[in-house]
Structure formats: C-alpha cells, structure tokens
C-alpha cells in the first residue's frame, strides 16, 4: 500500500493502479475515525436521494418531451450514467466497513469496480462537450433539424464519448496516464466547449434576427425552419446558465480535489489528510448528483410548468412523431402548427425558393 491513491497490482507487482474511490478507514486521521459511521450513513442517504432525483428527472423528460430528441438524449445520458456510478459505490462501502473482505486496495474486485466507475466518471465530465457539439449541429442543420430527426447525431456523440471514456479510464486506472494530465485536459476541453456553445448561440441569434428582419412576412421559408431557429434560441437561453455552472464546477472541483492529491500523494505525512479528502469527496458528491439532476430537470421551463401543474403535457410536445396513437399525433400536429402560424403570421406549408445561406465559422 504505497499511497492514498496508488497501490501495487498483485498480478504484476511492478505496475501500480490508481484507486481514487476507495477509502481505508485505518488511514483516516484519528479525530475522524469515530465519526466514520456517521459519514457513511450520511453518504448512503445522499446516494438514495440522488437515485430518486435521477428517476424523477428521467420521468419528466420522457413525459414532457420539451426538447429536440437529440438534445434530450444528450442531456439524459447524464441521467443514464449516474445510477450505475452511484450503485457501484455500495460494494466499496461494504468493503470499507468490513462486511466484504479484501486483501489490499488493489484487490481484483476493487480494481474492476474502480475501473468501471472511472469510465462513468470520465463520461459524466464530458457532459458540457456533448451539449456544445449537439447545439452546433442543431444550427448546422437548422433548415431541416425539426422535420428530419437525425437520431444518428446523438448516437454518434454519445458513442464517441463512451469510447473516449473507456480508453481514458483504462489509462488512468492502470496509471499509464498521470491524473494531472487528465485534469488539465478536461479543464481545457470544457472551457473550449463553453466558448463553442456561446458562439453557436450567438450565431443562431444573428441568423434568427436576420430572418425576422428581412423575411418574416413573405412566406419564403418553411415554418419548421423558423421554429427551429426560435427553439435553438430558447434552448440556448435555458442551457446557458447550466453550461456556465458546469464549467465552473469542473474547472474548480477537479483541480481542487485531485491536483493536491497528485502532488502530495507520495508524502507520508499527508496520507491521513488525503484519505480524509477522499472521504469528503464521496460524501459531498453523493448529494451533488441529486442536486444536479434536479437542476437539470427544472432548468427547462416546460419541465417546471409540467411539474407544478401550470400546463399539460399536450401543450409541450414538440416531436409529434414520438406519439403512440394516431389521434394524439393529429391533435398535437394541429396544435403545433396553429401556434407556429400565430407566432410567425404566415401560412403553413410555404417553402423556400431562395433559401437563406447560413455560414458557420
């Protein structure tokens, strides 16, 4: 047991494994050891709260369907990844309190669980990147993004993210890649993603205003095209605070939690406090997940209106092709186009003969 985060791999003694999610009770500062049971109980309650918040968020998103399918699935990926990440903490807790036995921190069960959790951890911290890419493509294909579902876009984004997370988790867990480089890479990429998201939102707003100013009343553009520009702007307004908040959390939490540990991990005098830092992270993250899921759910106004009973589901659905009955499809389409006609003041069905060129740079 070399340090708080590294341990020798029993199968290959010359190799080390990085285990940031496992806490060794005997290494905690003596003043914290009597409180360990309370920390564990508080942590378990936080995980249960997060699981309920996650299930609630998934239900609301699928019930309301307020967003384009690709954006909704990109956001919901965080809801799908969170529960297994949370649930895999429980066997580690059972090992920490002695219910399940283990030999060393590099026990095969601990390594496998840590490897999977690291994969999910990396996947979650790419949330901002996924949203920025999806919003860019929503503008890139804005003329037909509403009428052509293009589900392959969300599958492509999330698939690439999963592969990236698998590779990074292996390199990090088996210490082929130093954790400092991962922290630096994540902070840089997420800051660039925020810039990309804000730039895309600004470009979309410019195109929308140009369309309103020069083309609103001549009927030369399809209603779905105009509506998609409006929907992009609405989504950008609602997600802007979320993206800035995520960027701040990632740029603050990752360096604060991991950089000191990476610097002082080989200092024996710091081992107790580094173990305490791991415990603090596990306890706080148990509640951060739940609060984040609630925030992700209520950041969308239509979700809030549905939860608080201000409006019904029928008023929200923007993707009638998801409906399960023909009658509901007809009703939603009529309501959908009625609202679009009222907003833009044009006849439905007129198409463009001289499309507006969109240049994205």
WOVENTA-V195287 format. One record per residue. N is the residue number from 1. RES is the residue in one small letter. PHI is phi in degrees with one decimal (999 if undefined). OMEGA is omega as a letter, one per 20 degrees, with the letter a starting at -180 (NA if undefined). NEAR is the number of other C-alpha atoms within 10 Angstrom. Layout:
# WOVENTA-V195287
N_RES_PHI_OMEGA_NEAR ; N_RES_PHI_OMEGA_NEAR
This chain:
# WOVENTA-V195287
1_x_999_a_12 ; 2_x_-78.8_a_13 ; 3_x_-157.3_r_21 ; 4_x_-74.0_a_30 ; 5_x_-116.3_a_23 ; 6_x_-110.1_r_21 ; 7_x_-148.2_r_20 ; 8_x_-71.8_r_20 ; 9_x_-76.5_a_20 ; 10_x_-62.9_r_16 ; 11_x_-77.7_r_10 ; 12_x_-133.3_a_8 ; 13_x_-57.2_r_9 ; 14_x_-82.3_a_8 ; 15_x_-112.1_r_14 ; 16_x_-110.5_r_20 ; 17_x_-121.7_a_23 ; 18_x_-101.1_a_27 ; 19_x_-122.5_a_24 ; 20_x_-85.6_a_19 ; 21_x_-105.0_a_19 ; 22_x_-115.0_a_23 ; 23_x_-112.6_r_24 ; 24_x_-103.4_a_17 ; 25_x_-54.9_a_18 ; 26_x_-66.3_a_11 ; 27_x_-95.7_r_16 ; 28_x_-68.2_r_20 ; 29_x_-56.5_a_15 ; 30_x_-57.3_a_11 ; 31_x_-70.4_r_8 ; 32_x_-94.7_a_13 ; 33_x_-59.2_r_15 ; 34_x_-65.0_a_10 ; 35_x_-94.8_a_10 ; 36_x_-61.5_a_15 ; 37_x_-60.7_r_12 ; 38_x_-66.2_r_11 ; 39_x_-61.2_a_16 ; 40_x_-64.3_a_17 ; 41_x_-61.8_r_12 ; 42_x_-64.0_r_15 ; 43_x_-66.0_r_22 ; 44_x_-62.0_r_20 ; 45_x_-60.8_r_14 ; 46_x_-64.2_r_22 ; 47_x_-65.9_r_25 ; 48_x_-64.2_r_17 ; 49_x_-58.1_a_16 ; 50_x_-66.3_r_25 ; 51_x_-64.7_r_22 ; 52_x_-66.3_r_14 ; 53_x_-63.1_r_21 ; 54_x_-65.8_r_26 ; 55_x_-61.9_r_14 ; 56_x_-62.9_a_15 ; 57_x_-63.5_r_22 ; 58_x_-61.1_r_17 ; 59_x_-59.2_a_12 ; 60_x_-65.2_a_19 ; 61_x_-61.9_a_20 ; 62_x_-73.2_a_14 ; 63_x_-73.8_a_15 ; 64_x_-84.4_a_21 ; 65_x_52.6_a_20 ; 66_x_-83.3_a_22 ; 67_x_-116.2_r_22 ; 68_x_-58.1_a_20 ; 69_x_-55.1_a_20 ; 70_x_-67.0_r_23 ; 71_x_-66.4_r_21 ; 72_x_-61.7_a_16 ; 73_x_-67.5_r_19 ; 74_x_-66.0_r_21 ; 75_x_-69.4_a_21 ; 76_x_-65.8_r_21 ; 77_x_-56.5_r_17 ; 78_x_-64.8_r_21 ; 79_x_-73.0_r_23 ; 80_x_-73.2_a_16 ; 81_x_-77.6_a_17 ; 82_x_-60.1_a_22 ; 83_x_-56.1_r_19 ; 84_x_-63.3_r_14 ; 85_x_-61.2_r_19 ; 86_x_-69.2_a_20 ; 87_x_-63.6_r_14 ; 88_x_-70.9_r_14 ; 89_x_-74.6_a_20 ; 90_x_-65.2_r_13 ; 91_x_-62.1_r_14 ; 92_x_-66.6_r_20 ; 93_x_-62.8_r_18 ; 94_x_-62.8_r_12 ; 95_x_-70.4_a_18 ; 96_x_-63.7_a_18 ; 97_x_-91.4_r_15 ; 98_x_93.5_r_11 ; 99_x_-68.4_r_11 ; 100_x_-105.5_a_11 ; 101_x_-88.0_r_11 ; 102_x_-147.8_a_14 ; 103_x_-87.4_r_8 ; 104_x_-135.2_r_14 ; 105_x_-64.0_r_25 ; 106_x_-95.3_r_22 ; 107_x_-53.5_a_16 ; 108_x_-54.5_r_15 ; 109_x_-64.3_r_14 ; 110_x_-65.7_a_18 ; 111_x_-64.3_a_19 ; 112_x_-63.8_r_13 ; 113_x_-62.8_r_19 ; 114_x_-65.3_r_26 ; 115_x_-62.9_r_24 ; 116_x_-66.4_r_18 ; 117_x_-64.6_r_24 ; 118_x_-65.8_r_24 ; 119_x_-59.1_r_24 ; 120_x_-66.8_r_23 ; 121_x_-62.0_r_17 ; 122_x_-63.4_r_20 ; 123_x_-58.3_a_24 ; 124_x_-64.4_a_21 ; 125_x_-77.1_r_19 ; 126_x_-98.1_a_21 ; 127_x_-53.8_a_22 ; 128_x_-64.2_r_24 ; 129_x_-63.5_a_21 ; 130_x_-59.7_a_23 ; 131_x_-64.7_a_23 ; 132_x_-61.9_a_24 ; 133_x_-66.7_a_19 ; 134_x_-63.6_r_19 ; 135_x_-68.4_r_21 ; 136_x_-63.2_a_21 ; 137_x_-68.7_r_14 ; 138_x_-63.1_r_24 ; 139_x_-78.2_a_22 ; 140_x_-60.6_a_16 ; 141_x_-110.3_a_15 ; 142_x_-60.5_a_21 ; 143_x_-64.6_a_23 ; 144_x_-131.1_a_16 ; 145_x_-68.0_r_19 ; 146_x_-80.6_a_21 ; 147_x_-82.8_r_13 ; 148_x_-111.2_a_10 ; 149_x_-64.5_r_14 ; 150_x_48.5_a_14 ; 151_x_-63.9_r_13 ; 152_x_-63.7_a_11 ; 153_x_-64.8_r_18 ; 154_x_-66.1_r_22 ; 155_x_-64.0_r_14 ; 156_x_-65.9_a_12 ; 157_x_-62.8_a_17 ; 158_x_-71.3_r_19 ; 159_x_-65.8_r_13 ; 160_x_-63.0_r_12 ; 161_x_-64.4_r_18 ; 162_x_-65.1_r_18 ; 163_x_-63.4_r_13 ; 164_x_-58.3_a_15 ; 165_x_-65.8_r_22 ; 166_x_-62.6_a_17 ; 167_x_-62.9_a_12 ; 168_x_-63.6_a_19 ; 169_x_-64.1_r_23 ; 170_x_-66.0_a_17 ; 171_x_-63.5_a_18 ; 172_x_-75.2_a_20 ; 173_x_-63.0_a_25 ; 174_x_-95.1_r_20 ; 175_x_61.6_r_16 ; 176_x_-81.0_r_14 ; 177_x_-120.7_r_14 ; 178_x_-65.7_a_14 ; 179_x_-58.3_a_18 ; 180_x_-61.2_a_17 ; 181_x_-67.5_r_12 ; 182_x_-64.9_r_16 ; 183_x_-60.4_a_18 ; 184_x_-63.3_a_14 ; 185_x_-61.3_a_12 ; 186_x_-63.9_r_19 ; 187_x_-64.1_a_21 ; 188_x_-65.0_a_12 ; 189_x_-63.6_a_15 ; 190_x_-69.8_r_24 ; 191_x_-66.7_r_21 ; 192_x_-64.9_r_16 ; 193_x_-65.1_r_22 ; 194_x_-63.3_r_20 ; 195_x_-61.2_r_14 ; 196_x_-62.4_r_18 ; 197_x_-62.7_a_25 ; 198_x_-65.8_r_20 ; 199_x_-66.4_r_16 ; 200_x_-63.4_r_25 ; 201_x_-62.6_r_22 ; 202_x_-64.8_r_14 ; 203_x_-63.8_r_18 ; 204_x_-60.5_a_26 ; 205_x_-66.2_r_18 ; 206_x_-63.5_r_14 ; 207_x_-64.4_a_17 ; 208_x_-62.9_a_18 ; 209_x_-66.3_r_14 ; 210_x_-64.4_r_13 ; 211_x_-65.2_r_16 ; 212_x_-63.8_a_13 ; 213_x_-68.2_a_10 ; 214_x_-108.0_a_9 ; 215_x_-130.0_a_13 ; 216_x_-62.0_a_16 ; 217_x_-103.9_a_14 ; 218_x_-94.5_r_11 ; 219_x_68.2_a_17 ; 220_x_-87.6_r_17 ; 221_x_-126.6_a_23 ; 222_x_-64.7_a_18 ; 223_x_-64.1_a_22 ; 224_x_-63.3_r_20 ; 225_x_-64.9_r_19 ; 226_x_-65.7_a_19 ; 227_x_-63.8_a_20 ; 228_x_-64.7_r_23 ; 229_x_-60.2_r_24 ; 230_x_-63.5_a_16 ; 231_x_-67.3_r_17 ; 232_x_-59.9_r_22 ; 233_x_-65.5_r_20 ; 234_x_-63.2_r_15 ; 235_x_-62.3_r_19 ; 236_x_-63.4_r_21 ; 237_x_-63.5_a_14 ; 238_x_-74.6_a_14 ; 239_x_-88.1_a_17 ; 240_x_-59.1_a_16 ; 241_x_-62.9_r_12 ; 242_x_-61.2_a_17 ; 243_x_-65.4_r_23 ; 244_x_-64.2_r_17 ; 245_x_-63.8_r_12 ; 246_x_-61.0_r_19 ; 247_x_-62.9_r_22 ; 248_x_-64.1_r_14 ; 249_x_-64.0_a_13 ; 250_x_-64.1_a_20 ; 251_x_-70.4_a_18 ; 252_x_-101.3_a_12 ; 253_x_-67.2_a_14 ; 254_x_-58.6_r_17 ; 255_x_-62.6_a_17 ; 256_x_-64.9_a_11 ; 257_x_-79.9_a_16 ; 258_x_-105.4_a_18 ; 259_x_-63.3_r_17 ; 260_x_-58.3_r_13 ; 261_x_-64.3_r_25 ; 262_x_-69.6_a_16 ; 263_x_-81.4_a_10 ; 264_x_-102.3_a_15 ; 265_x_-63.7_a_21 ; 266_x_-91.9_r_15 ; 267_x_-92.8_a_12 ; 268_x_-57.4_a_11 ; 269_x_-69.7_a_10 ; 270_x_-100.3_a_14 ; 271_x_-60.6_a_21 ; 272_x_-63.6_a_19 ; 273_x_-73.8_r_16 ; 274_x_-68.5_r_26 ; 275_x_-65.4_r_25 ; 276_x_-64.7_r_20 ; 277_x_-64.5_r_19 ; 278_x_-63.1_r_21 ; 279_x_-63.2_r_22 ; 280_x_-61.4_r_14 ; 281_x_-63.1_a_16 ; 282_x_-63.2_a_23 ; 283_x_-69.4_a_20 ; 284_x_-68.8_a_13 ; 285_x_-65.1_r_17 ; 286_x_-59.3_r_22 ; 287_x_-92.2_r_20 ; 288_x_-60.5_r_16 ; 289_x_-59.8_a_23 ; 290_x_-61.7_r_22 ; 291_x_-63.7_r_17 ; 292_x_-65.8_r_18 ; 293_x_-65.6_r_25 ; 294_x_-64.8_r_17 ; 295_x_-64.5_r_14 ; 296_x_-61.5_a_20 ; 297_x_-74.8_a_24 ; 298_x_-89.3_r_18 ; 299_x_-67.0_r_16 ; 300_x_-87.3_a_18 ; 301_x_-58.1_a_14 ; 302_x_-66.2_r_24 ; 303_x_-65.6_r_25 ; 304_x_-61.6_a_16 ; 305_x_-61.8_r_16 ; 306_x_-68.4_a_18 ; 307_x_-61.8_a_16 ; 308_x_-89.7_r_10 ; 309_x_73.5_a_10 ; 310_x_-73.3_r_10 ; 311_x_-139.4_a_14 ; 312_x_-92.5_a_14 ; 313_x_-61.5_a_17 ; 314_x_-59.1_a_16 ; 315_x_-77.9_a_15 ; 316_x_-99.4_a_20 ; 317_x_-57.5_a_23 ; 318_x_-109.0_r_20 ; 319_x_-129.5_a_19 ; 320_x_-60.4_a_18 ; 321_x_-68.0_r_15 ; 322_x_-84.0_a_12 ; 323_x_-66.7_a_13 ; 324_x_-100.2_r_9 ; 325_x_-133.0_a_10 ; 326_x_-63.1_a_11 ; 327_x_-61.7_r_10 ; 328_x_-67.2_r_15 ; 329_x_-59.6_a_17 ; 330_x_-61.6_a_13 ; 331_x_-62.6_a_12 ; 332_x_-69.4_r_21 ; 333_x_-64.3_r_17 ; 334_x_-62.7_r_12 ; 335_x_-66.0_a_17 ; 336_x_-60.1_a_18 ; 337_x_-72.8_r_17 ; 338_x_-63.5_r_13 ; 339_x_-67.9_r_13 ; 340_x_-65.0_r_18 ; 341_x_-64.2_r_15 ; 342_x_-64.7_a_10 ; 343_x_-70.5_a_11 ; 344_x_-99.2_r_16 ; 345_x_68.1_r_14 ; 346_x_-132.7_r_18 ; 347_x_-79.1_r_16 ; 348_x_-76.2_r_16 ; 349_x_101.6_r_13 ; 350_x_-75.2_a_13 ; 351_x_-115.9_a_14 ; 352_x_-84.8_r_12 ; 353_x_-109.0_a_8 ; 354_x_-134.8_a_8 ; 355_x_-62.4_r_11 ; 356_x_-74.1_r_14 ; 357_x_-79.4_r_8 ; 358_x_-111.6_r_14 ; 359_x_-107.9_a_9 ; 360_x_-111.3_r_11 ; 361_x_-140.2_NA_6
